[in-house]
Amino acid sequence: MKWAVVKDKLSGELTTKEIMEKYGIKNKSQVETWMRWYRSNEIYRFDQPIGKQYTFGHGPEFASEDDNRERQLSHLKMENEILKKYMEIEKELKKE
């Protein structure tokens, strides 16, 4: 859900309030926190459970190298999708 919120926010198609309603988020600071994590490339935080936030070692101790690679691959795929969308919007704006 965290990734979906970030993706919706970056697309610019929905306001923060609309995103909160769509995902049942009660406080806008949660959306802002996830965006801050994304912008500062703290992607390991997206896989952490609610509550305890791991900082030493960047995640649960049981996270394997494969888990870390999978998490990074997921992040890069999302970034790629966002960049494609941005380029598509930019191309449309240049036509006008």
Biopython code that builds the backbone (N, CA, C, O; Angstrom):
import numpy as np
from Bio.PDB.StructureBuilder import StructureBuilder

atoms = [
    (1, "MET", "N", (0.824, -1.185, 0.000)),
    (1, "MET", "CA", (0.000, 0.000, 0.000)),
    (1, "MET", "C", (0.874, 1.257, 0.000)),
    (1, "MET", "O", (0.537, 2.245, -0.652)),
    (2, "LYS", "N", (1.998, 1.222, 0.732)),
    (2, "LYS", "CA", (2.872, 2.400, 0.805)),
    (2, "LYS", "C", (3.366, 2.788, -0.580)),
    (2, "LYS", "O", (3.380, 3.966, -0.935)),
    (3, "TRP", "N", (3.773, 1.787, -1.365)),
    (3, "TRP", "CA", (4.259, 2.072, -2.716)),
    (3, "TRP", "C", (3.141, 2.650, -3.582)),
    (3, "TRP", "O", (3.376, 3.561, -4.375)),
    (4, "ALA", "N", (1.936, 2.126, -3.431)),
    (4, "ALA", "CA", (0.807, 2.605, -4.220)),
    (4, "ALA", "C", (0.497, 4.066, -3.888)),
    (4, "ALA", "O", (0.185, 4.859, -4.777)),
    (5, "VAL", "N", (0.586, 4.413, -2.610)),
    (5, "VAL", "CA", (0.350, 5.801, -2.188)),
    (5, "VAL", "C", (1.391, 6.714, -2.816)),
    (5, "VAL", "O", (1.051, 7.767, -3.355)),
    (6, "VAL", "N", (2.654, 6.319, -2.752)),
    (6, "VAL", "CA", (3.735, 7.133, -3.332)),
    (6, "VAL", "C", (3.534, 7.285, -4.834)),
    (6, "VAL", "O", (3.688, 8.376, -5.383)),
    (7, "LYS", "N", (3.192, 6.191, -5.487)),
    (7, "LYS", "CA", (2.973, 6.232, -6.936)),
    (7, "LYS", "C", (1.833, 7.181, -7.287)),
    (7, "LYS", "O", (1.964, 7.986, -8.209)),
    (8, "ASP", "N", (0.721, 7.100, -6.567)),
    (8, "ASP", "CA", (-0.413, 7.995, -6.818)),
    (8, "ASP", "C", (-0.038, 9.449, -6.570)),
    (8, "ASP", "O", (-0.436, 10.337, -7.323)),
    (9, "LYS", "N", (0.722, 9.684, -5.521)),
    (9, "LYS", "CA", (1.116, 11.057, -5.182)),
    (9, "LYS", "C", (2.044, 11.628, -6.250)),
    (9, "LYS", "O", (1.904, 12.787, -6.640)),
    (10, "LEU", "N", (2.991, 10.817, -6.725)),
    (10, "LEU", "CA", (3.931, 11.281, -7.740)),
    (10, "LEU", "C", (3.263, 11.496, -9.093)),
    (10, "LEU", "O", (3.700, 12.337, -9.878)),
    (11, "SER", "N", (2.213, 10.743, -9.363)),
    (11, "SER", "CA", (1.522, 10.901, -10.649)),
    (11, "SER", "C", (0.836, 12.260, -10.743)),
    (11, "SER", "O", (0.642, 12.791, -11.837)),
    (12, "GLY", "N", (0.469, 12.821, -9.584)),
    (12, "GLY", "CA", (-0.179, 14.125, -9.575)),
    (12, "GLY", "C", (-1.647, 14.093, -9.959)),
    (12, "GLY", "O", (-2.284, 15.142, -10.058)),
    (13, "GLU", "N", (-2.189, 12.913, -10.174)),
    (13, "GLU", "CA", (-3.587, 12.803, -10.599)),
    (13, "GLU", "C", (-4.562, 12.944, -9.433)),
    (13, "GLU", "O", (-5.713, 13.334, -9.627)),
    (14, "LEU", "N", (-4.100, 12.625, -8.219)),
    (14, "LEU", "CA", (-4.959, 12.699, -7.043)),
    (14, "LEU", "C", (-4.360, 13.656, -6.017)),
    (14, "LEU", "O", (-3.140, 13.776, -5.901)),
    (15, "THR", "N", (-5.218, 14.322, -5.289)),
    (15, "THR", "CA", (-4.744, 15.166, -4.191)),
    (15, "THR", "C", (-4.439, 14.276, -2.998)),
    (15, "THR", "O", (-4.811, 13.103, -2.976)),
    (16, "THR", "N", (-3.761, 14.840, -2.006)),
    (16, "THR", "CA", (-3.451, 14.081, -0.797)),
    (16, "THR", "C", (-4.729, 13.602, -0.131)),
    (16, "THR", "O", (-4.799, 12.469, 0.346)),
    (17, "LYS", "N", (-5.733, 14.456, -0.097)),
    (17, "LYS", "CA", (-7.003, 14.091, 0.527)),
    (17, "LYS", "C", (-7.666, 12.923, -0.208)),
    (17, "LYS", "O", (-8.200, 12.011, 0.424)),
    (18, "GLU", "N", (-7.632, 12.952, -1.531)),
    (18, "GLU", "CA", (-8.216, 11.863, -2.321)),
    (18, "GLU", "C", (-7.458, 10.550, -2.104)),
    (18, "GLU", "O", (-8.061, 9.479, -2.037)),
    (19, "ILE", "N", (-6.132, 10.646, -1.995)),
    (19, "ILE", "CA", (-5.316, 9.461, -1.727)),
    (19, "ILE", "C", (-5.657, 8.892, -0.358)),
    (19, "ILE", "O", (-5.774, 7.678, -0.194)),
    (20, "MET", "N", (-5.817, 9.772, 0.621)),
    (20, "MET", "CA", (-6.163, 9.332, 1.974)),
    (20, "MET", "C", (-7.496, 8.599, 1.972)),
    (20, "MET", "O", (-7.628, 7.562, 2.622)),
    (21, "GLU", "N", (-8.478, 9.115, 1.258)),
    (21, "GLU", "CA", (-9.790, 8.468, 1.183)),
    (21, "GLU", "C", (-9.694, 7.128, 0.454)),
    (21, "GLU", "O", (-10.314, 6.149, 0.868)),
    (22, "LYS", "N", (-8.921, 7.083, -0.624)),
    (22, "LYS", "CA", (-8.784, 5.867, -1.431)),
    (22, "LYS", "C", (-8.180, 4.722, -0.620)),
    (22, "LYS", "O", (-8.612, 3.576, -0.744)),
    (23, "TYR", "N", (-7.185, 5.029, 0.205)),
    (23, "TYR", "CA", (-6.476, 3.980, 0.941)),
    (23, "TYR", "C", (-6.845, 3.902, 2.419)),
    (23, "TYR", "O", (-6.292, 3.081, 3.151)),
    (24, "GLY", "N", (-7.775, 4.751, 2.865)),
    (24, "GLY", "CA", (-8.213, 4.702, 4.256)),
    (24, "GLY", "C", (-7.164, 5.203, 5.235)),
    (24, "GLY", "O", (-7.066, 4.699, 6.354)),
    (25, "ILE", "N", (-6.385, 6.185, 4.826)),
    (25, "ILE", "CA", (-5.354, 6.766, 5.683)),
    (25, "ILE", "C", (-5.980, 7.918, 6.458)),
    (25, "ILE", "O", (-6.660, 8.769, 5.882)),
    (26, "LYS", "N", (-5.748, 7.939, 7.756)),
    (26, "LYS", "CA", (-6.421, 8.911, 8.613)),
    (26, "LYS", "C", (-5.684, 10.242, 8.762)),
    (26, "LYS", "O", (-6.305, 11.258, 9.075)),
    (27, "ASN", "N", (-4.373, 10.247, 8.542)),
    (27, "ASN", "CA", (-3.608, 11.463, 8.780)),
    (27, "ASN", "C", (-2.692, 11.749, 7.591)),
    (27, "ASN", "O", (-1.985, 10.862, 7.113)),
    (28, "LYS", "N", (-2.713, 12.997, 7.121)),
    (28, "LYS", "CA", (-1.906, 13.341, 5.950)),
    (28, "LYS", "C", (-0.406, 13.247, 6.236)),
    (28, "LYS", "O", (0.394, 13.122, 5.309)),
    (29, "SER", "N", (-0.023, 13.307, 7.508)),
    (29, "SER", "CA", (1.403, 13.207, 7.821)),
    (29, "SER", "C", (1.956, 11.834, 7.450)),
    (29, "SER", "O", (3.154, 11.695, 7.200)),
    (30, "GLN", "N", (1.093, 10.818, 7.412)),
    (30, "GLN", "CA", (1.548, 9.486, 7.000)),
    (30, "GLN", "C", (1.972, 9.498, 5.542)),
    (30, "GLN", "O", (3.007, 8.935, 5.185)),
    (31, "VAL", "N", (1.180, 10.134, 4.708)),
    (31, "VAL", "CA", (1.514, 10.245, 3.287)),
    (31, "VAL", "C", (2.811, 11.046, 3.133)),
    (31, "VAL", "O", (3.686, 10.677, 2.350)),
    (32, "GLU", "N", (2.924, 12.139, 3.881)),
    (32, "GLU", "CA", (4.123, 12.968, 3.817)),
    (32, "GLU", "C", (5.362, 12.193, 4.255)),
    (32, "GLU", "O", (6.434, 12.357, 3.672)),
    (33, "THR", "N", (5.222, 11.346, 5.282)),
    (33, "THR", "CA", (6.338, 10.530, 5.760)),
    (33, "THR", "C", (6.795, 9.564, 4.677)),
    (33, "THR", "O", (7.993, 9.433, 4.426)),
    (34, "TRP", "N", (5.848, 8.885, 4.033)),
    (34, "TRP", "CA", (6.208, 7.934, 2.981)),
    (34, "TRP", "C", (6.869, 8.637, 1.802)),
    (34, "TRP", "O", (7.796, 8.098, 1.198)),
    (35, "MET", "N", (6.398, 9.836, 1.473)),
    (35, "MET", "CA", (7.020, 10.602, 0.395)),
    (35, "MET", "C", (8.443, 11.009, 0.787)),
    (35, "MET", "O", (9.353, 10.971, -0.041)),
    (36, "ARG", "N", (8.628, 11.390, 2.029)),
    (36, "ARG", "CA", (9.976, 11.766, 2.509)),
    (36, "ARG", "C", (10.921, 10.563, 2.421)),
    (36, "ARG", "O", (12.072, 10.705, 2.008)),
    (37, "TRP", "N", (10.438, 9.385, 2.807)),
    (37, "TRP", "CA", (11.244, 8.171, 2.714)),
    (37, "TRP", "C", (11.634, 7.912, 1.260)),
    (37, "TRP", "O", (12.782, 7.580, 0.965)),
    (38, "TYR", "N", (10.672, 8.066, 0.365)),
    (38, "TYR", "CA", (10.935, 7.816, -1.055)),
    (38, "TYR", "C", (11.982, 8.794, -1.585)),
    (38, "TYR", "O", (12.941, 8.387, -2.240)),
    (39, "ARG", "N", (11.797, 10.080, -1.301)),
    (39, "ARG", "CA", (12.715, 11.112, -1.804)),
    (39, "ARG", "C", (14.130, 10.958, -1.250)),
    (39, "ARG", "O", (15.105, 11.276, -1.931)),
    (40, "SER", "N", (14.237, 10.472, -0.019)),
    (40, "SER", "CA", (15.566, 10.307, 0.582)),
    (40, "SER", "C", (16.120, 8.897, 0.323)),
    (40, "SER", "O", (17.130, 8.503, 0.906)),
    (41, "ASN", "N", (15.448, 8.145, -0.558)),
    (41, "ASN", "CA", (15.880, 6.808, -0.966)),
    (41, "ASN", "C", (16.000, 5.834, 0.210)),
    (41, "ASN", "O", (16.882, 4.974, 0.223)),
    (42, "GLU", "N", (15.122, 5.971, 1.184)),
    (42, "GLU", "CA", (15.077, 5.048, 2.317)),
    (42, "GLU", "C", (14.039, 3.959, 2.026)),
    (42, "GLU", "O", (13.097, 3.762, 2.792)),
    (43, "ILE", "N", (14.229, 3.263, 0.911)),
    (43, "ILE", "CA", (13.236, 2.299, 0.447)),
    (43, "ILE", "C", (13.094, 1.094, 1.361)),
    (43, "ILE", "O", (12.061, 0.425, 1.345)),
    (44, "TYR", "N", (14.115, 0.808, 2.158)),
    (44, "TYR", "CA", (14.020, -0.318, 3.091)),
    (44, "TYR", "C", (12.883, -0.117, 4.080)),
    (44, "TYR", "O", (12.344, -1.088, 4.611)),
    (45, "ARG", "N", (12.517, 1.121, 4.329)),
    (45, "ARG", "CA", (11.446, 1.417, 5.290)),
    (45, "ARG", "C", (10.074, 0.949, 4.804)),
    (45, "ARG", "O", (9.191, 0.690, 5.622)),
    (46, "PHE", "N", (9.883, 0.838, 3.503)),
    (46, "PHE", "CA", (8.581, 0.461, 2.972)),
    (46, "PHE", "C", (8.203, -0.972, 3.325)),
    (46, "PHE", "O", (7.022, -1.320, 3.324)),
    (47, "ASP", "N", (9.180, -1.792, 3.620)),
    (47, "ASP", "CA", (8.908, -3.192, 3.948)),
    (47, "ASP", "C", (8.863, -3.445, 5.445)),
    (47, "ASP", "O", (8.667, -4.582, 5.874)),
    (48, "GLN", "N", (9.042, -2.409, 6.240)),
    (48, "GLN", "CA", (9.028, -2.595, 7.688)),
    (48, "GLN", "C", (7.595, -2.642, 8.204)),
    (48, "GLN", "O", (6.716, -1.955, 7.685)),
    (49, "PRO", "N", (7.368, -3.457, 9.229)),
    (49, "PRO", "CA", (6.027, -3.527, 9.806)),
    (49, "PRO", "C", (5.683, -2.237, 10.547)),
    (49, "PRO", "O", (6.564, -1.437, 10.861)),
    (50, "ILE", "N", (4.424, -2.050, 10.818)),
    (50, "ILE", "CA", (3.976, -0.897, 11.598)),
    (50, "ILE", "C", (4.559, -1.018, 12.997)),
    (50, "ILE", "O", (4.635, -2.114, 13.554)),
    (51, "GLY", "N", (4.964, 0.096, 13.555)),
    (51, "GLY", "CA", (5.536, 0.080, 14.902)),
    (51, "GLY", "C", (7.019, 0.310, 14.854)),
    (51, "GLY", "O", (7.477, 1.373, 14.433)),
    (52, "LYS", "N", (7.782, -0.685, 15.285)),
    (52, "LYS", "CA", (9.234, -0.545, 15.372)),
    (52, "LYS", "C", (9.836, -0.260, 14.000)),
    (52, "LYS", "O", (9.604, -0.990, 13.037)),
    (53, "GLN", "N", (10.603, 0.802, 13.936)),
    (53, "GLN", "CA", (11.293, 1.160, 12.707)),
    (53, "GLN", "C", (12.775, 0.840, 12.869)),
    (53, "GLN", "O", (13.425, 1.324, 13.796)),
    (54, "TYR", "N", (13.300, 0.023, 11.964)),
    (54, "TYR", "CA", (14.687, -0.399, 12.032)),
    (54, "TYR", "C", (15.569, 0.649, 11.367)),
    (54, "TYR", "O", (15.277, 1.088, 10.255)),
    (55, "THR", "N", (16.624, 1.045, 12.025)),
    (55, "THR", "CA", (17.574, 1.950, 11.391)),
    (55, "THR", "C", (18.937, 1.288, 11.265)),
    (55, "THR", "O", (19.588, 1.419, 10.229)),
    (56, "PHE", "N", (19.380, 0.583, 12.294)),
    (56, "PHE", "CA", (20.668, -0.097, 12.240)),
    (56, "PHE", "C", (20.546, -1.287, 11.303)),
    (56, "PHE", "O", (19.729, -2.178, 11.534)),
    (57, "GLY", "N", (21.339, -1.308, 10.266)),
    (57, "GLY", "CA", (21.277, -2.409, 9.312)),
    (57, "GLY", "C", (20.180, -2.251, 8.264)),
    (57, "GLY", "O", (20.070, -3.078, 7.359)),
    (58, "HIS", "N", (19.385, -1.221, 8.370)),
    (58, "HIS", "CA", (18.349, -0.902, 7.384)),
    (58, "HIS", "C", (17.348, -2.023, 7.160)),
    (58, "HIS", "O", (17.102, -2.415, 6.020)),
    (59, "GLY", "N", (16.783, -2.532, 8.211)),
    (59, "GLY", "CA", (15.699, -3.482, 8.047)),
    (59, "GLY", "C", (15.795, -4.641, 9.011)),
    (59, "GLY", "O", (16.756, -4.750, 9.772)),
    (60, "PRO", "N", (14.801, -5.504, 8.979)),
    (60, "PRO", "CA", (14.806, -6.660, 9.868)),
    (60, "PRO", "C", (16.061, -7.503, 9.666)),
    (60, "PRO", "O", (16.570, -7.628, 8.552)),
    (61, "GLU", "N", (16.538, -8.065, 10.739)),
    (61, "GLU", "CA", (17.764, -8.856, 10.670)),
    (61, "GLU", "C", (17.607, -10.092, 9.799)),
    (61, "GLU", "O", (18.592, -10.619, 9.282)),
    (62, "PHE", "N", (16.364, -10.561, 9.635)),
    (62, "PHE", "CA", (16.149, -11.778, 8.854)),
    (62, "PHE", "C", (16.068, -11.515, 7.353)),
    (62, "PHE", "O", (15.905, -12.456, 6.576)),
    (63, "ALA", "N", (16.177, -10.257, 6.929)),
    (63, "ALA", "CA", (16.104, -9.942, 5.502)),
    (63, "ALA", "C", (17.340, -10.490, 4.797)),
    (63, "ALA", "O", (18.466, -10.108, 5.114)),
    (64, "SER", "N", (17.124, -11.377, 3.852)),
    (64, "SER", "CA", (18.232, -12.000, 3.133)),
    (64, "SER", "C", (18.692, -11.101, 1.988)),
    (64, "SER", "O", (18.052, -10.102, 1.660)),
    (65, "GLU", "N", (19.793, -11.475, 1.404)),
    (65, "GLU", "CA", (20.317, -10.735, 0.255)),
    (65, "GLU", "C", (19.317, -10.779, -0.898)),
    (65, "GLU", "O", (19.153, -9.790, -1.612)),
    (66, "ASP", "N", (18.648, -11.917, -1.086)),
    (66, "ASP", "CA", (17.629, -12.027, -2.140)),
    (66, "ASP", "C", (16.454, -11.095, -1.863)),
    (66, "ASP", "O", (15.926, -10.471, -2.784)),
    (67, "ASP", "N", (16.040, -10.996, -0.594)),
    (67, "ASP", "CA", (14.953, -10.080, -0.228)),
    (67, "ASP", "C", (15.342, -8.643, -0.542)),
    (67, "ASP", "O", (14.542, -7.868, -1.067)),
    (68, "ASN", "N", (16.571, -8.306, -0.216)),
    (68, "ASN", "CA", (17.050, -6.945, -0.477)),
    (68, "ASN", "C", (17.084, -6.652, -1.973)),
    (68, "ASN", "O", (16.697, -5.565, -2.403)),
    (69, "ARG", "N", (17.546, -7.621, -2.769)),
    (69, "ARG", "CA", (17.572, -7.442, -4.222)),
    (69, "ARG", "C", (16.158, -7.296, -4.787)),
    (69, "ARG", "O", (15.908, -6.460, -5.655)),
    (70, "GLU", "N", (15.244, -8.119, -4.284)),
    (70, "GLU", "CA", (13.853, -8.057, -4.734)),
    (70, "GLU", "C", (13.231, -6.698, -4.393)),
    (70, "GLU", "O", (12.509, -6.118, -5.204)),
    (71, "ARG", "N", (13.510, -6.207, -3.213)),
    (71, "ARG", "CA", (13.006, -4.904, -2.781)),
    (71, "ARG", "C", (13.563, -3.791, -3.677)),
    (71, "ARG", "O", (12.830, -2.890, -4.084)),
    (72, "GLN", "N", (14.849, -3.859, -3.975)),
    (72, "GLN", "CA", (15.462, -2.847, -4.829)),
    (72, "GLN", "C", (14.914, -2.926, -6.251)),
    (72, "GLN", "O", (14.664, -1.896, -6.878)),
    (73, "LEU", "N", (14.725, -4.144, -6.761)),
    (73, "LEU", "CA", (14.160, -4.319, -8.093)),
    (73, "LEU", "C", (12.756, -3.719, -8.170)),
    (73, "LEU", "O", (12.406, -3.061, -9.149)),
    (74, "SER", "N", (11.963, -3.952, -7.136)),
    (74, "SER", "CA", (10.611, -3.398, -7.078)),
    (74, "SER", "C", (10.657, -1.871, -7.098)),
    (74, "SER", "O", (9.868, -1.225, -7.787)),
    (75, "HIS", "N", (11.575, -1.314, -6.348)),
    (75, "HIS", "CA", (11.729, 0.143, -6.296)),
    (75, "HIS", "C", (12.121, 0.687, -7.672)),
    (75, "HIS", "O", (11.558, 1.684, -8.122)),
    (76, "LEU", "N", (13.067, 0.052, -8.333)),
    (76, "LEU", "CA", (13.519, 0.519, -9.640)),
    (76, "LEU", "C", (12.427, 0.389, -10.688)),
    (76, "LEU", "O", (12.319, 1.238, -11.572)),
    (77, "LYS", "N", (11.617, -0.660, -10.605)),
    (77, "LYS", "CA", (10.493, -0.809, -11.535)),
    (77, "LYS", "C", (9.498, 0.330, -11.364)),
    (77, "LYS", "O", (8.996, 0.882, -12.343)),
    (78, "MET", "N", (9.215, 0.677, -10.108)),
    (78, "MET", "CA", (8.278, 1.764, -9.855)),
    (78, "MET", "C", (8.843, 3.087, -10.369)),
    (78, "MET", "O", (8.120, 3.874, -10.981)),
    (79, "GLU", "N", (10.126, 3.336, -10.126)),
    (79, "GLU", "CA", (10.758, 4.554, -10.626)),
    (79, "GLU", "C", (10.661, 4.620, -12.143)),
    (79, "GLU", "O", (10.377, 5.676, -12.709)),
    (80, "ASN", "N", (10.895, 3.499, -12.792)),
    (80, "ASN", "CA", (10.816, 3.436, -14.248)),
    (80, "ASN", "C", (9.406, 3.774, -14.737)),
    (80, "ASN", "O", (9.241, 4.517, -15.704)),
    (81, "GLU", "N", (8.397, 3.225, -14.065)),
    (81, "GLU", "CA", (7.008, 3.528, -14.419)),
    (81, "GLU", "C", (6.713, 5.013, -14.283)),
    (81, "GLU", "O", (6.071, 5.613, -15.145)),
    (82, "ILE", "N", (7.185, 5.594, -13.198)),
    (82, "ILE", "CA", (6.951, 7.021, -12.946)),
    (82, "ILE", "C", (7.630, 7.870, -14.011)),
    (82, "ILE", "O", (7.039, 8.826, -14.515)),
    (83, "LEU", "N", (8.868, 7.527, -14.357)),
    (83, "LEU", "CA", (9.585, 8.285, -15.385)),
    (83, "LEU", "C", (8.904, 8.171, -16.745)),
    (83, "LEU", "O", (8.848, 9.151, -17.488)),
    (84, "LYS", "N", (8.389, 6.994, -17.079)),
    (84, "LYS", "CA", (7.660, 6.827, -18.330)),
    (84, "LYS", "C", (6.425, 7.712, -18.354)),
    (84, "LYS", "O", (6.131, 8.356, -19.362)),
    (85, "LYS", "N", (5.704, 7.742, -17.240)),
    (85, "LYS", "CA", (4.501, 8.570, -17.137)),
    (85, "LYS", "C", (4.860, 10.042, -17.284)),
    (85, "LYS", "O", (4.171, 10.792, -17.974)),
    (86, "TYR", "N", (5.941, 10.450, -16.631)),
    (86, "TYR", "CA", (6.390, 11.835, -16.714)),
    (86, "TYR", "C", (6.735, 12.205, -18.161)),
    (86, "TYR", "O", (6.340, 13.264, -18.649)),
    (87, "MET", "N", (7.469, 11.327, -18.834)),
    (87, "MET", "CA", (7.851, 11.601, -20.222)),
    (87, "MET", "C", (6.623, 11.677, -21.120)),
    (87, "MET", "O", (6.572, 12.490, -22.043)),
    (88, "GLU", "N", (5.640, 10.836, -20.849)),
    (88, "GLU", "CA", (4.392, 10.851, -21.624)),
    (88, "GLU", "C", (3.659, 12.186, -21.425)),
    (88, "GLU", "O", (3.173, 12.778, -22.389)),
    (89, "ILE", "N", (3.582, 12.648, -20.195)),
    (89, "ILE", "CA", (2.922, 13.918, -19.894)),
    (89, "ILE", "C", (3.685, 15.071, -20.533)),
    (89, "ILE", "O", (3.085, 15.980, -21.106)),
    (90, "GLU", "N", (5.013, 15.029, -20.432)),
    (90, "GLU", "CA", (5.843, 16.082, -21.021)),
    (90, "GLU", "C", (5.653, 16.145, -22.533)),
    (90, "GLU", "O", (5.577, 17.232, -23.106)),
    (91, "LYS", "N", (5.577, 14.980, -23.180)),
    (91, "LYS", "CA", (5.375, 14.917, -24.622)),
    (91, "LYS", "C", (4.021, 15.521, -24.993)),
    (91, "LYS", "O", (3.919, 16.260, -25.972)),
    (92, "GLU", "N", (2.985, 15.211, -24.216)),
    (92, "GLU", "CA", (1.655, 15.764, -24.468)),
    (92, "GLU", "C", (1.648, 17.279, -24.312)),
    (92, "GLU", "O", (1.011, 17.979, -25.099)),
    (93, "LEU", "N", (2.344, 17.791, -23.311)),
    (93, "LEU", "CA", (2.388, 19.232, -23.084)),
    (93, "LEU", "C", (3.119, 19.960, -24.195)),
    (93, "LEU", "O", (2.757, 21.086, -24.537)),
    (94, "LYS", "N", (4.133, 19.343, -24.762)),
    (94, "LYS", "CA", (4.884, 19.958, -25.843)),
    (94, "LYS", "C", (4.063, 20.039, -27.123)),
    (94, "LYS", "O", (4.261, 20.943, -27.935)),
    (95, "LYS", "N", (3.126, 19.080, -27.307)),
    (95, "LYS", "CA", (2.253, 19.085, -28.488)),
    (95, "LYS", "C", (1.311, 20.273, -28.482)),
    (95, "LYS", "O", (0.943, 20.798, -29.532)),
    (96, "GLU", "N", (0.922, 20.693, -27.271)),
    (96, "GLU", "CA", (-0.093, 21.756, -27.140)),
    (96, "GLU", "C", (0.451, 23.109, -27.395)),
    (96, "GLU", "O", (-0.283, 24.094, -27.321)),
]
sb = StructureBuilder()
sb.init_structure("model")
sb.init_model(0)
sb.init_chain("A")
sb.init_seg("    ")
for serial, (resi, resn, name, xyz) in enumerate(atoms, 1):
    if name == "N":
        sb.init_residue(resn, " ", resi, " ")
    sb.init_atom(name, np.array(xyz, "f"), 0.0, 1.0, " ", f" {name:<3s}", serial, name[0])
structure = sb.get_structure()
